Amino acid sequence: MPLKARISEDMKAAMRAKDASRLGAIRLLLAALKQREVDERIELSDEQILSIVDKLVKQRRDSIAAFEKGGRQDLADQEQFEIGVLKAYLPEALSEAAVESAVAAAISACGAAAIADMGKVMAVLKPQLAGKADLGKVSALVRSKLAG
């Protein structure tokens, strides 16, 4: 089943179960998908949907940090719940060892030797690891490998 259809079915199930908080999180996701489709006049592939879900999870993490800093634990808890709903659509995260081996393979494939080659390495890694690993951590790992 395509990912978009699965999300729509989950929305219908949340409506039937009268699960308002889950329904709200799924509706936010569907709105983001629809917005991208309308803006770019395309039908989203599963890979594009995964990148949007990954972006929404990252936004929620940033919001949690801001809410906790501001003393609004209730809003931070809501964002954490939404992350749980969104993560159900992401593939299982890769282990650190798998990420490190992918980084090493990409560095050798690009022939990267310095920080200046970081863009080439990330261009190879981004499609492979999107939704499977935190690309911020991957970027830091690539930077440390190329610097050292």
N, CA, C and O atoms as CSV, one atom per row, in Angstrom:
chain,resi,resn,atom,element,x,y,z
A,1,MET,N,N,0.849,-1.173,0.000
A,1,MET,CA,C,0.000,0.000,0.000
A,1,MET,C,C,0.903,1.247,0.000
A,1,MET,O,O,1.829,1.349,0.805
A,2,PRO,N,N,0.627,2.176,-0.895
A,2,PRO,CA,C,1.425,3.411,-0.899
A,2,PRO,C,C,1.303,4.145,0.444
A,2,PRO,O,O,0.295,4.032,1.142
A,3,LEU,N,N,2.333,4.881,0.775
A,3,LEU,CA,C,2.388,5.542,2.076
A,3,LEU,C,C,1.252,6.552,2.250
A,3,LEU,O,O,0.668,6.656,3.329
A,4,LYS,N,N,0.947,7.283,1.199
A,4,LYS,CA,C,-0.126,8.286,1.286
A,4,LYS,C,C,-1.475,7.617,1.574
A,4,LYS,O,O,-2.272,8.140,2.354
A,5,ALA,N,N,-1.727,6.487,0.959
A,5,ALA,CA,C,-2.979,5.763,1.206
A,5,ALA,C,C,-3.023,5.247,2.638
A,5,ALA,O,O,-4.075,5.259,3.278
A,6,ARG,N,N,-1.873,4.793,3.137
A,6,ARG,CA,C,-1.802,4.314,4.528
A,6,ARG,C,C,-2.103,5.440,5.507
A,6,ARG,O,O,-2.799,5.235,6.502
A,7,ILE,N,N,-1.582,6.625,5.227
A,7,ILE,CA,C,-1.836,7.781,6.093
A,7,ILE,C,C,-3.321,8.127,6.076
A,7,ILE,O,O,-3.904,8.418,7.121
A,8,SER,N,N,-3.935,8.096,4.893
A,8,SER,CA,C,-5.375,8.382,4.785
A,8,SER,C,C,-6.205,7.356,5.544
A,8,SER,O,O,-7.179,7.711,6.207
A,9,GLU,N,N,-5.825,6.089,5.451
A,9,GLU,CA,C,-6.540,5.040,6.182
A,9,GLU,C,C,-6.389,5.230,7.692
A,9,GLU,O,O,-7.339,5.020,8.447
A,10,ASP,N,N,-5.189,5.628,8.129
A,10,ASP,CA,C,-4.983,5.880,9.551
A,10,ASP,C,C,-5.830,7.052,10.033
A,10,ASP,O,O,-6.311,7.056,11.166
A,11,MET,N,N,-6.009,8.051,9.160
A,11,MET,CA,C,-6.855,9.183,9.519
A,11,MET,C,C,-8.303,8.719,9.709
A,11,MET,O,O,-8.970,9.120,10.663
A,12,LYS,N,N,-8.777,7.880,8.803
A,12,LYS,CA,C,-10.144,7.369,8.913
A,12,LYS,C,C,-10.310,6.533,10.183
A,12,LYS,O,O,-11.336,6.615,10.858
A,13,ALA,N,N,-9.296,5.732,10.499
A,13,ALA,CA,C,-9.361,4.904,11.711
A,13,ALA,C,C,-9.380,5.783,12.959
A,13,ALA,O,O,-10.095,5.482,13.915
A,14,ALA,N,N,-8.602,6.866,12.959
A,14,ALA,CA,C,-8.591,7.785,14.105
A,14,ALA,C,C,-9.937,8.489,14.235
A,14,ALA,O,O,-10.393,8.751,15.348
A,15,MET,N,N,-10.573,8.794,13.116
A,15,MET,CA,C,-11.903,9.413,13.154
A,15,MET,C,C,-12.922,8.454,13.751
A,15,MET,O,O,-13.739,8.839,14.587
A,16,ARG,N,N,-12.865,7.196,13.311
A,16,ARG,CA,C,-13.808,6.195,13.821
A,16,ARG,C,C,-13.601,5.961,15.320
A,16,ARG,O,O,-14.560,5.755,16.063
A,17,ALA,N,N,-12.349,5.996,15.748
A,17,ALA,CA,C,-12.028,5.757,17.160
A,17,ALA,C,C,-12.222,7.008,18.017
A,17,ALA,O,O,-12.095,6.960,19.241
A,18,LYS,N,N,-12.530,8.125,17.360
A,18,LYS,CA,C,-12.700,9.414,18.047
A,18,LYS,C,C,-11.451,9.788,18.855
A,18,LYS,O,O,-11.543,10.312,19.965
A,19,ASP,N,N,-10.280,9.504,18.266
A,19,ASP,CA,C,-8.985,9.820,18.863
A,19,ASP,C,C,-8.555,11.194,18.334
A,19,ASP,O,O,-7.853,11.289,17.327
A,20,ALA,N,N,-8.982,12.245,19.020
A,20,ALA,CA,C,-8.803,13.609,18.526
A,20,ALA,C,C,-7.339,14.019,18.399
A,20,ALA,O,O,-6.967,14.665,17.419
A,21,SER,N,N,-6.506,13.658,19.364
A,21,SER,CA,C,-5.109,14.082,19.300
A,21,SER,C,C,-4.370,13.382,18.161
A,21,SER,O,O,-3.586,14.015,17.454
A,22,ARG,N,N,-4.608,12.100,17.980
A,22,ARG,CA,C,-3.988,11.367,16.866
A,22,ARG,C,C,-4.507,11.896,15.535
A,22,ARG,O,O,-3.738,12.063,14.588
A,23,LEU,N,N,-5.793,12.155,15.459
A,23,LEU,CA,C,-6.400,12.686,14.249
A,23,LEU,C,C,-5.786,14.038,13.890
A,23,LEU,O,O,-5.516,14.306,12.719
A,24,GLY,N,N,-5.569,14.875,14.878
A,24,GLY,CA,C,-4.977,16.185,14.624
A,24,GLY,C,C,-3.574,16.076,14.052
A,24,GLY,O,O,-3.215,16.811,13.132
A,25,ALA,N,N,-2.779,15.159,14.595
A,25,ALA,CA,C,-1.406,14.966,14.107
A,25,ALA,C,C,-1.411,14.455,12.666
A,25,ALA,O,O,-0.613,14.903,11.844
A,26,ILE,N,N,-2.297,13.533,12.367
A,26,ILE,CA,C,-2.366,12.988,11.003
A,26,ILE,C,C,-2.863,14.051,10.037
A,26,ILE,O,O,-2.384,14.132,8.906
A,27,ARG,N,N,-3.813,14.862,10.469
A,27,ARG,CA,C,-4.303,15.941,9.600
A,27,ARG,C,C,-3.212,16.959,9.300
A,27,ARG,O,O,-3.135,17.473,8.184
A,28,LEU,N,N,-2.359,17.259,10.294
A,28,LEU,CA,C,-1.239,18.164,10.046
A,28,LEU,C,C,-0.310,17.591,8.976
A,28,LEU,O,O,0.167,18.317,8.104
A,29,LEU,N,N,-0.062,16.305,9.047
A,29,LEU,CA,C,0.781,15.646,8.059
A,29,LEU,C,C,0.145,15.699,6.679
A,29,LEU,O,O,0.805,16.047,5.700
A,30,LEU,N,N,-1.125,15.359,6.598
A,30,LEU,CA,C,-1.808,15.387,5.298
A,30,LEU,C,C,-1.863,16.803,4.723
A,30,LEU,O,O,-1.776,16.981,3.508
A,31,ALA,N,N,-2.005,17.800,5.582
A,31,ALA,CA,C,-2.011,19.183,5.112
A,31,ALA,C,C,-0.649,19.557,4.531
A,31,ALA,O,O,-0.574,20.234,3.506
A,32,ALA,N,N,0.419,19.121,5.181
A,32,ALA,CA,C,1.768,19.404,4.671
A,32,ALA,C,C,1.985,18.713,3.322
A,32,ALA,O,O,2.587,19.288,2.415
A,33,LEU,N,N,1.491,17.478,3.194
A,33,LEU,CA,C,1.629,16.756,1.929
A,33,LEU,C,C,0.845,17.456,0.821
A,33,LEU,O,O,1.345,17.653,-0.286
A,34,LYS,N,N,-0.373,17.820,1.138
A,34,LYS,CA,C,-1.233,18.478,0.150
A,34,LYS,C,C,-0.638,19.824,-0.270
A,34,LYS,O,O,-0.669,20.183,-1.447
A,35,GLN,N,N,-0.096,20.563,0.702
A,35,GLN,CA,C,0.514,21.863,0.407
A,35,GLN,C,C,1.660,21.706,-0.589
A,35,GLN,O,O,1.778,22.483,-1.536
A,36,ARG,N,N,2.499,20.704,-0.372
A,36,ARG,CA,C,3.634,20.476,-1.273
A,36,ARG,C,C,3.148,20.065,-2.660
A,36,ARG,O,O,3.697,20.504,-3.671
A,37,GLU,N,N,2.114,19.220,-2.705
A,37,GLU,CA,C,1.582,18.791,-4.004
A,37,GLU,C,C,0.995,19.972,-4.780
A,37,GLU,O,O,1.190,20.087,-5.990
A,38,VAL,N,N,0.285,20.835,-4.083
A,38,VAL,CA,C,-0.323,21.987,-4.738
A,38,VAL,C,C,0.751,22.990,-5.173
A,38,VAL,O,O,0.697,23.515,-6.285
A,39,ASP,N,N,1.718,23.253,-4.301
A,39,ASP,CA,C,2.773,24.221,-4.618
A,39,ASP,C,C,3.583,23.793,-5.833
A,39,ASP,O,O,3.884,24.610,-6.703
A,40,GLU,N,N,3.934,22.516,-5.891
A,40,GLU,CA,C,4.806,22.034,-6.956
A,40,GLU,C,C,4.053,21.360,-8.101
A,40,GLU,O,O,4.655,20.978,-9.104
A,41,ARG,N,N,2.739,21.215,-7.949
A,41,ARG,CA,C,1.887,20.581,-8.959
A,41,ARG,C,C,2.415,19.198,-9.346
A,41,ARG,O,O,2.607,18.891,-10.523
A,42,ILE,N,N,2.644,18.376,-8.323
A,42,ILE,CA,C,3.144,17.016,-8.529
A,42,ILE,C,C,2.368,16.050,-7.650
A,42,ILE,O,O,1.655,16.452,-6.731
A,43,GLU,N,N,2.522,14.779,-7.949
A,43,GLU,CA,C,2.029,13.709,-7.076
A,43,GLU,C,C,3.251,13.206,-6.310
A,43,GLU,O,O,4.235,12.785,-6.919
A,44,LEU,N,N,3.194,13.247,-4.992
A,44,LEU,CA,C,4.355,12.888,-4.177
A,44,LEU,C,C,4.638,11.391,-4.197
A,44,LEU,O,O,3.724,10.570,-4.121
A,45,SER,N,N,5.917,11.053,-4.301
A,45,SER,CA,C,6.338,9.660,-4.193
A,45,SER,C,C,6.529,9.336,-2.711
A,45,SER,O,O,6.508,10.232,-1.867
A,46,ASP,N,N,6.712,8.061,-2.402
A,46,ASP,CA,C,6.927,7.657,-1.017
A,46,ASP,C,C,8.185,8.294,-0.441
A,46,ASP,O,O,8.208,8.662,0.734
A,47,GLU,N,N,9.246,8.431,-1.264
A,47,GLU,CA,C,10.487,9.038,-0.796
A,47,GLU,C,C,10.269,10.504,-0.421
A,47,GLU,O,O,10.785,10.976,0.592
A,48,GLN,N,N,9.503,11.217,-1.243
A,48,GLN,CA,C,9.206,12.620,-0.954
A,48,GLN,C,C,8.353,12.746,0.304
A,48,GLN,O,O,8.546,13.669,1.095
A,49,ILE,N,N,7.421,11.834,0.490
A,49,ILE,CA,C,6.579,11.843,1.686
A,49,ILE,C,C,7.447,11.602,2.916
A,49,ILE,O,O,7.269,12.257,3.943
A,50,LEU,N,N,8.393,10.658,2.813
A,50,LEU,CA,C,9.286,10.387,3.941
A,50,LEU,C,C,10.114,11.618,4.298
A,50,LEU,O,O,10.344,11.888,5.477
A,51,SER,N,N,10.561,12.361,3.298
A,51,SER,CA,C,11.349,13.561,3.595
A,51,SER,C,C,10.493,14.611,4.297
A,51,SER,O,O,10.987,15.324,5.170
A,52,ILE,N,N,9.228,14.714,3.932
A,52,ILE,CA,C,8.321,15.660,4.594
A,52,ILE,C,C,8.070,15.219,6.035
A,52,ILE,O,O,8.081,16.047,6.946
A,53,VAL,N,N,7.845,13.930,6.246
A,53,VAL,CA,C,7.625,13.419,7.598
A,53,VAL,C,C,8.859,13.670,8.454
A,53,VAL,O,O,8.749,14.084,9.608
A,54,ASP,N,N,10.030,13.418,7.886
A,54,ASP,CA,C,11.289,13.648,8.602
A,54,ASP,C,C,11.426,15.119,8.986
A,54,ASP,O,O,11.854,15.441,10.094
A,55,LYS,N,N,11.064,15.995,8.077
A,55,LYS,CA,C,11.127,17.438,8.334
A,55,LYS,C,C,10.158,17.826,9.457
A,55,LYS,O,O,10.502,18.632,10.322
A,56,LEU,N,N,8.967,17.262,9.445
A,56,LEU,CA,C,7.984,17.566,10.491
A,56,LEU,C,C,8.455,17.073,11.854
A,56,LEU,O,O,8.236,17.740,12.866
A,57,VAL,N,N,9.099,15.910,11.886
A,57,VAL,CA,C,9.631,15.389,13.153
A,57,VAL,C,C,10.710,16.325,13.684
A,57,VAL,O,O,10.760,16.613,14.880
A,58,LYS,N,N,11.575,16.800,12.783
A,58,LYS,CA,C,12.634,17.723,13.192
A,58,LYS,C,C,12.033,19.027,13.741
A,58,LYS,O,O,12.515,19.564,14.738
A,59,GLN,N,N,10.987,19.526,13.087
A,59,GLN,CA,C,10.315,20.740,13.573
A,59,GLN,C,C,9.739,20.511,14.969
A,59,GLN,O,O,9.821,21.386,15.831
A,60,ARG,N,N,9.160,19.338,15.187
A,60,ARG,CA,C,8.584,19.039,16.498
A,60,ARG,C,C,9.672,18.993,17.572
A,60,ARG,O,O,9.464,19.470,18.688
A,61,ARG,N,N,10.830,18.421,17.238
A,61,ARG,CA,C,11.937,18.370,18.205
A,61,ARG,C,C,12.401,19.781,18.570
A,61,ARG,O,O,12.671,20.076,19.735
A,62,ASP,N,N,12.489,20.645,17.563
A,62,ASP,CA,C,12.877,22.030,17.825
A,62,ASP,C,C,11.839,22.723,18.711
A,62,ASP,O,O,12.190,23.490,19.608
A,63,SER,N,N,10.575,22.449,18.455
A,63,SER,CA,C,9.499,23.039,19.248
A,63,SER,C,C,9.549,22.555,20.689
A,63,SER,O,O,9.327,23.332,21.618
A,64,ILE,N,N,9.840,21.278,20.873
A,64,ILE,CA,C,9.922,20.729,22.229
A,64,ILE,C,C,10.992,21.465,23.021
A,64,ILE,O,O,10.770,21.833,24.175
A,65,ALA,N,N,12.142,21.682,22.411
A,65,ALA,CA,C,13.227,22.393,23.101
A,65,ALA,C,C,12.781,23.802,23.487
A,65,ALA,O,O,13.062,24.264,24.593
A,66,ALA,N,N,12.093,24.477,22.584
A,66,ALA,CA,C,11.625,25.838,22.868
A,66,ALA,C,C,10.566,25.838,23.969
A,66,ALA,O,O,10.595,26.693,24.855
A,67,PHE,N,N,9.633,24.891,23.922
A,67,PHE,CA,C,8.575,24.836,24.929
A,67,PHE,C,C,9.130,24.508,26.308
A,67,PHE,O,O,8.698,25.080,27.309
A,68,GLU,N,N,10.093,23.578,26.359
A,68,GLU,CA,C,10.681,23.241,27.656
A,68,GLU,C,C,11.477,24.411,28.211
A,68,GLU,O,O,11.486,24.640,29.421
A,69,LYS,N,N,12.132,25.136,27.352
A,69,LYS,CA,C,12.883,26.317,27.787
A,69,LYS,C,C,11.932,27.381,28.332
A,69,LYS,O,O,12.263,28.105,29.271
A,70,GLY,N,N,10.751,27.465,27.731
A,70,GLY,CA,C,9.754,28.439,28.157
A,70,GLY,C,C,8.872,27.960,29.296
A,70,GLY,O,O,7.989,28.693,29.741
A,71,GLY,N,N,9.096,26.741,29.777
A,71,GLY,CA,C,8.314,26.232,30.898
A,71,GLY,C,C,6.922,25.755,30.518
A,71,GLY,O,O,6.034,25.722,31.370
A,72,ARG,N,N,6.709,25.387,29.267
A,72,ARG,CA,C,5.393,24.916,28.815
A,72,ARG,C,C,5.451,23.418,28.538
A,72,ARG,O,O,5.451,22.988,27.384
A,73,GLN,N,N,5.500,22.641,29.594
A,73,GLN,CA,C,5.620,21.191,29.466
A,73,GLN,C,C,4.395,20.586,28.793
A,73,GLN,O,O,4.513,19.570,28.108
A,74,ASP,N,N,3.213,21.193,28.976
A,74,ASP,CA,C,2.010,20.667,28.351
A,74,ASP,C,C,2.132,20.691,26.822
A,74,ASP,O,O,1.751,19.731,26.151
A,75,LEU,N,N,2.661,21.785,26.278
A,75,LEU,CA,C,2.842,21.876,24.832
A,75,LEU,C,C,3.971,20.956,24.360
A,75,LEU,O,O,3.895,20.387,23.271
A,76,ALA,N,N,5.002,20.813,25.165
A,76,ALA,CA,C,6.105,19.905,24.820
A,76,ALA,C,C,5.597,18.465,24.764
A,76,ALA,O,O,6.002,17.698,23.891
A,77,ASP,N,N,4.712,18.095,25.691
A,77,ASP,CA,C,4.147,16.745,25.694
A,77,ASP,C,C,3.300,16.498,24.445
A,77,ASP,O,O,3.328,15.406,23.878
A,78,GLN,N,N,2.543,17.523,24.017
A,78,GLN,CA,C,1.731,17.398,22.800
A,78,GLN,C,C,2.629,17.189,21.579
A,78,GLN,O,O,2.336,16.355,20.723
A,79,GLU,N,N,3.712,17.942,21.506
A,79,GLU,CA,C,4.655,17.800,20.391
A,79,GLU,C,C,5.293,16.409,20.416
A,79,GLU,O,O,5.490,15.800,19.365
A,80,GLN,N,N,5.614,15.909,21.602
A,80,GLN,CA,C,6.209,14.575,21.733
A,80,GLN,C,C,5.235,13.511,21.244
A,80,GLN,O,O,5.640,12.547,20.594
A,81,PHE,N,N,3.955,13.683,21.554
A,81,PHE,CA,C,2.935,12.751,21.077
A,81,PHE,C,C,2.886,12.763,19.543
A,81,PHE,O,O,2.806,11.712,18.908
A,82,GLU,N,N,2.934,13.968,18.959
A,82,GLU,CA,C,2.892,14.088,17.503
A,82,GLU,C,C,4.112,13.419,16.864
A,82,GLU,O,O,3.997,12.816,15.797
A,83,ILE,N,N,5.268,13.521,17.504
A,83,ILE,CA,C,6.458,12.835,16.997
A,83,ILE,C,C,6.210,11.335,16.956
A,83,ILE,O,O,6.577,10.669,15.988
A,84,GLY,N,N,5.588,10.801,18.002
A,84,GLY,CA,C,5.278,9.371,18.035
A,84,GLY,C,C,4.366,8.952,16.895
A,84,GLY,O,O,4.555,7.892,16.299
A,85,VAL,N,N,3.376,9.784,16.590
A,85,VAL,CA,C,2.456,9.488,15.488
A,85,VAL,C,C,3.210,9.541,14.162
A,85,VAL,O,O,3.053,8.655,13.321
A,86,LEU,N,N,4.029,10.576,13.972
A,86,LEU,CA,C,4.746,10.745,12.707
A,86,LEU,C,C,5.797,9.655,12.490
A,86,LEU,O,O,6.002,9.203,11.364
A,87,LYS,N,N,6.459,9.237,13.563
A,87,LYS,CA,C,7.517,8.229,13.438
A,87,LYS,C,C,6.968,6.882,12.954
A,87,LYS,O,O,7.724,6.058,12.438
A,88,ALA,N,N,5.678,6.658,13.113
A,88,ALA,CA,C,5.082,5.409,12.643
A,88,ALA,C,C,5.186,5.289,11.119
A,88,ALA,O,O,5.110,4.183,10.583
A,89,TYR,N,N,5.358,6.405,10.424
A,89,TYR,CA,C,5.439,6.395,8.964
A,89,TYR,C,C,6.870,6.361,8.451
A,89,TYR,O,O,7.094,6.208,7.250
A,90,LEU,N,N,7.833,6.502,9.342
A,90,LEU,CA,C,9.232,6.454,8.939
A,90,LEU,C,C,9.743,5.019,9.007
A,90,LEU,O,O,9.286,4.237,9.840
A,91,PRO,N,N,10.683,4.670,8.142
A,91,PRO,CA,C,11.270,3.325,8.258
A,91,PRO,C,C,12.088,3.236,9.538
A,91,PRO,O,O,12.427,4.252,10.145
A,92,GLU,N,N,12.396,2.017,9.937
A,92,GLU,CA,C,13.157,1.810,11.165
A,92,GLU,C,C,14.522,2.478,11.049
A,92,GLU,O,O,15.184,2.391,10.015
A,93,ALA,N,N,14.931,3.145,12.123
A,93,ALA,CA,C,16.201,3.872,12.123
A,93,ALA,C,C,17.373,2.904,12.012
A,93,ALA,O,O,17.341,1.797,12.551
A,94,LEU,N,N,18.403,3.346,11.304
A,94,LEU,CA,C,19.608,2.535,11.155
A,94,LEU,C,C,20.457,2.621,12.413
A,94,LEU,O,O,20.407,3.614,13.139
A,95,SER,N,N,21.223,1.593,12.663
A,95,SER,CA,C,22.135,1.603,13.803
A,95,SER,C,C,23.304,2.532,13.488
A,95,SER,O,O,23.540,2.886,12.333
A,96,GLU,N,N,24.034,2.919,14.541
A,96,GLU,CA,C,25.186,3.797,14.332
A,96,GLU,C,C,26.235,3.135,13.464
A,96,GLU,O,O,26.879,3.801,12.653
A,97,ALA,N,N,26.413,1.844,13.620
A,97,ALA,CA,C,27.394,1.117,12.812
A,97,ALA,C,C,27.012,1.152,11.326
A,97,ALA,O,O,27.871,1.320,10.461
A,98,ALA,N,N,25.723,0.993,11.045
A,98,ALA,CA,C,25.265,1.030,9.656
A,98,ALA,C,C,25.457,2.421,9.059
A,98,ALA,O,O,25.841,2.557,7.897
A,99,VAL,N,N,25.190,3.451,9.857
A,99,VAL,CA,C,25.376,4.824,9.384
A,99,VAL,C,C,26.857,5.085,9.119
A,99,VAL,O,O,27.217,5.681,8.104
A,100,GLU,N,N,27.714,4.633,10.039
A,100,GLU,CA,C,29.154,4.844,9.858
A,100,GLU,C,C,29.666,4.125,8.615
A,100,GLU,O,O,30.507,4.665,7.897
A,101,SER,N,N,29.178,2.926,8.349
A,101,SER,CA,C,29.627,2.204,7.151
A,101,SER,C,C,29.121,2.890,5.887
A,101,SER,O,O,29.833,2.929,4.883
A,102,ALA,N,N,27.898,3.434,5.917
A,102,ALA,CA,C,27.371,4.165,4.761
A,102,ALA,C,C,28.190,5.425,4.510
A,102,ALA,O,O,28.471,5.766,3.361
A,103,VAL,N,N,28.574,6.120,5.581
A,103,VAL,CA,C,29.410,7.323,5.453
A,103,VAL,C,C,30.766,6.959,4.865
A,103,VAL,O,O,31.244,7.635,3.954
A,104,ALA,N,N,31.389,5.909,5.368
A,104,ALA,CA,C,32.688,5.479,4.859
A,104,ALA,C,C,32.600,5.106,3.384
A,104,ALA,O,O,33.479,5.460,2.598
A,105,ALA,N,N,31.541,4.390,3.007
A,105,ALA,CA,C,31.365,3.995,1.610
A,105,ALA,C,C,31.165,5.211,0.716
A,105,ALA,O,O,31.706,5.264,-0.389
A,106,ALA,N,N,30.389,6.194,1.186
A,106,ALA,CA,C,30.141,7.395,0.391
A,106,ALA,C,C,31.416,8.215,0.231
A,106,ALA,O,O,31.673,8.763,-0.841
A,107,ILE,N,N,32.212,8.301,1.288
A,107,ILE,CA,C,33.473,9.056,1.219
A,107,ILE,C,C,34.409,8.403,0.205
A,107,ILE,O,O,35.031,9.098,-0.599
A,108,SER,N,N,34.514,7.082,0.236
A,108,SER,CA,C,35.401,6.402,-0.715
A,108,SER,C,C,34.853,6.474,-2.139
A,108,SER,O,O,35.624,6.586,-3.092
A,109,ALA,N,N,33.517,6.409,-2.294
A,109,ALA,CA,C,32.919,6.483,-3.627
A,109,ALA,C,C,33.138,7.849,-4.271
A,109,ALA,O,O,33.341,7.944,-5.481
A,110,CYS,N,N,33.097,8.905,-3.458
A,110,CYS,CA,C,33.291,10.267,-3.972
A,110,CYS,C,C,34.770,10.627,-4.079
A,110,CYS,O,O,35.129,11.591,-4.755
A,111,GLY,N,N,35.608,9.870,-3.425
A,111,GLY,CA,C,37.022,10.217,-3.393
A,111,GLY,C,C,37.260,11.471,-2.575
A,111,GLY,O,O,38.196,12.225,-2.840
A,112,ALA,N,N,36.412,11.692,-1.580
A,112,ALA,CA,C,36.503,12.895,-0.757
A,112,ALA,C,C,37.725,12.832,0.150
A,112,ALA,O,O,38.044,11.792,0.726
A,113,ALA,N,N,38.406,13.986,0.262
A,113,ALA,CA,C,39.608,14.020,1.087
A,113,ALA,C,C,39.620,15.195,2.047
A,113,ALA,O,O,40.421,15.218,2.982
A,114,ALA,N,N,38.754,16.166,1.837
A,114,ALA,CA,C,38.768,17.367,2.673
A,114,ALA,C,C,37.345,17.834,2.935
A,114,ALA,O,O,36.389,17.348,2.330
A,115,ILE,N,N,37.227,18.788,3.853
A,115,ILE,CA,C,35.922,19.362,4.203
A,115,ILE,C,C,35.243,19.955,2.967
A,115,ILE,O,O,34.015,19.964,2.884
A,116,ALA,N,N,36.016,20.439,2.026
A,116,ALA,CA,C,35.451,21.029,0.807
A,116,ALA,C,C,34.618,20.016,0.020
A,116,ALA,O,O,33.750,20.410,-0.760
A,117,ASP,N,N,34.866,18.725,0.210
A,117,ASP,CA,C,34.134,17.669,-0.498
A,117,ASP,C,C,32.883,17.213,0.247
A,117,ASP,O,O,32.213,16.275,-0.184
A,118,MET,N,N,32.568,17.863,1.348
A,118,MET,CA,C,31.450,17.438,2.181
A,118,MET,C,C,30.122,17.458,1.413
A,118,MET,O,O,29.287,16.573,1.602
A,119,GLY,N,N,29.925,18.448,0.562
A,119,GLY,CA,C,28.687,18.546,-0.215
A,119,GLY,C,C,28.480,17.344,-1.115
A,119,GLY,O,O,27.363,16.844,-1.243
A,120,LYS,N,N,29.547,16.880,-1.737
A,120,LYS,CA,C,29.461,15.703,-2.615
A,120,LYS,C,C,29.054,14.467,-1.814
A,120,LYS,O,O,28.209,13.682,-2.245
A,121,VAL,N,N,29.669,14.310,-0.643
A,121,VAL,CA,C,29.384,13.140,0.196
A,121,VAL,C,C,27.933,13.186,0.686
A,121,VAL,O,O,27.232,12.175,0.652
A,122,MET,N,N,27.488,14.351,1.138
A,122,MET,CA,C,26.111,14.473,1.638
A,122,MET,C,C,25.097,14.267,0.512
A,122,MET,O,O,24.010,13.740,0.748
A,123,ALA,N,N,25.446,14.679,-0.709
A,123,ALA,CA,C,24.545,14.468,-1.845
A,123,ALA,C,C,24.340,12.981,-2.111
A,123,ALA,O,O,23.263,12.568,-2.540
A,124,VAL,N,N,25.368,12.178,-1.858
A,124,VAL,CA,C,25.253,10.733,-2.024
A,124,VAL,C,C,24.457,10.124,-0.864
A,124,VAL,O,O,23.621,9.243,-1.067
A,125,LEU,N,N,24.729,10.608,0.359
A,125,LEU,CA,C,24.121,10.014,1.550
A,125,LEU,C,C,22.659,10.391,1.751
A,125,LEU,O,O,21.871,9.578,2.235
A,126,LYS,N,N,22.293,11.604,1.389
A,126,LYS,CA,C,20.943,12.092,1.694
A,126,LYS,C,C,19.840,11.178,1.151
A,126,LYS,O,O,18.931,10.830,1.906
A,127,PRO,N,N,19.879,10.777,-0.119
A,127,PRO,CA,C,18.807,9.883,-0.583
A,127,PRO,C,C,18.836,8.505,0.090
A,127,PRO,O,O,17.791,7.887,0.290
A,128,GLN,N,N,20.033,8.033,0.436
A,128,GLN,CA,C,20.152,6.717,1.063
A,128,GLN,C,C,19.607,6.696,2.489
A,128,GLN,O,O,18.972,5.727,2.904
A,129,LEU,N,N,19.862,7.779,3.239
A,129,LEU,CA,C,19.579,7.774,4.672
A,129,LEU,C,C,18.363,8.597,5.077
A,129,LEU,O,O,18.022,8.649,6.259
A,130,ALA,N,N,17.705,9.238,4.119
A,130,ALA,CA,C,16.552,10.077,4.452
A,130,ALA,C,C,15.495,9.260,5.182
A,130,ALA,O,O,15.042,8.227,4.689
A,131,GLY,N,N,15.112,9.730,6.353
A,131,GLY,CA,C,14.102,9.058,7.149
A,131,GLY,C,C,14.627,7.890,7.964
A,131,GLY,O,O,13.935,7.390,8.851
A,132,LYS,N,N,15.850,7.449,7.673
A,132,LYS,CA,C,16.421,6.305,8.380
A,132,LYS,C,C,17.451,6.728,9.412
A,132,LYS,O,O,17.795,5.959,10.309
A,133,ALA,N,N,17.946,7.961,9.283
A,133,ALA,CA,C,18.945,8.467,10.220
A,133,ALA,C,C,18.795,9.980,10.313
A,133,ALA,O,O,18.315,10.620,9.377
A,134,ASP,N,N,19.205,10.547,11.440
A,134,ASP,CA,C,19.182,11.992,11.631
A,134,ASP,C,C,20.290,12.587,10.768
A,134,ASP,O,O,21.474,12.383,11.035
A,135,LEU,N,N,19.894,13.322,9.732
A,135,LEU,CA,C,20.883,13.844,8.795
A,135,LEU,C,C,21.802,14.879,9.434
A,135,LEU,O,O,22.906,15.101,8.936
A,136,GLY,N,N,21.384,15.508,10.505
A,136,GLY,CA,C,22.264,16.425,11.229
A,136,GLY,C,C,23.436,15.669,11.853
A,136,GLY,O,O,24.581,16.119,11.807
A,137,LYS,N,N,23.125,14.518,12.432
A,137,LYS,CA,C,24.185,13.693,13.024
A,137,LYS,C,C,25.071,13.094,11.939
A,137,LYS,O,O,26.283,12.971,12.116
A,138,VAL,N,N,24.463,12.723,10.817
A,138,VAL,CA,C,25.232,12.190,9.688
A,138,VAL,C,C,26.200,13.255,9.179
A,138,VAL,O,O,27.364,12.968,8.898
A,139,SER,N,N,25.712,14.473,9.065
A,139,SER,CA,C,26.558,15.585,8.608
A,139,SER,C,C,27.736,15.805,9.557
A,139,SER,O,O,28.865,16.018,9.114
A,140,ALA,N,N,27.472,15.753,10.846
A,140,ALA,CA,C,28.549,15.910,11.831
A,140,ALA,C,C,29.564,14.784,11.719
A,140,ALA,O,O,30.766,15.013,11.853
A,141,LEU,N,N,29.085,13.563,11.472
A,141,LEU,CA,C,29.966,12.422,11.316
A,141,LEU,C,C,30.845,12.570,10.067
A,141,LEU,O,O,32.043,12.290,10.108
A,142,VAL,N,N,30.239,13.011,8.962
A,142,VAL,CA,C,30.994,13.229,7.727
A,142,VAL,C,C,32.059,14.301,7.967
A,142,VAL,O,O,33.212,14.147,7.564
A,143,ARG,N,N,31.660,15.382,8.623
A,143,ARG,CA,C,32.606,16.470,8.892
A,143,ARG,C,C,33.788,15.961,9.721
A,143,ARG,O,O,34.937,16.295,9.428
A,144,SER,N,N,33.513,15.154,10.756
A,144,SER,CA,C,34.597,14.659,11.603
A,144,SER,C,C,35.514,13.700,10.831
A,144,SER,O,O,36.730,13.715,11.023
A,145,LYS,N,N,34.931,12.869,9.959
A,145,LYS,CA,C,35.735,11.924,9.164
A,145,LYS,C,C,36.643,12.684,8.179
A,145,LYS,O,O,37.806,12.327,7.988
A,146,LEU,N,N,36.088,13.737,7.561
A,146,LEU,CA,C,36.863,14.474,6.563
A,146,LEU,C,C,37.910,15.374,7.218
A,146,LEU,O,O,38.962,15.633,6.634
A,147,ALA,N,N,37.624,15.841,8.412
A,147,ALA,CA,C,38.579,16.715,9.117
A,147,ALA,C,C,39.730,15.917,9.726
A,147,ALA,O,O,40.862,16.394,9.802
A,148,GLY,N,N,39.421,14.699,10.157
A,148,GLY,CA,C,40.429,13.911,10.862
A,148,GLY,C,C,41.080,12.934,10.037
A,148,GLY,O,O,41.951,12.205,10.513
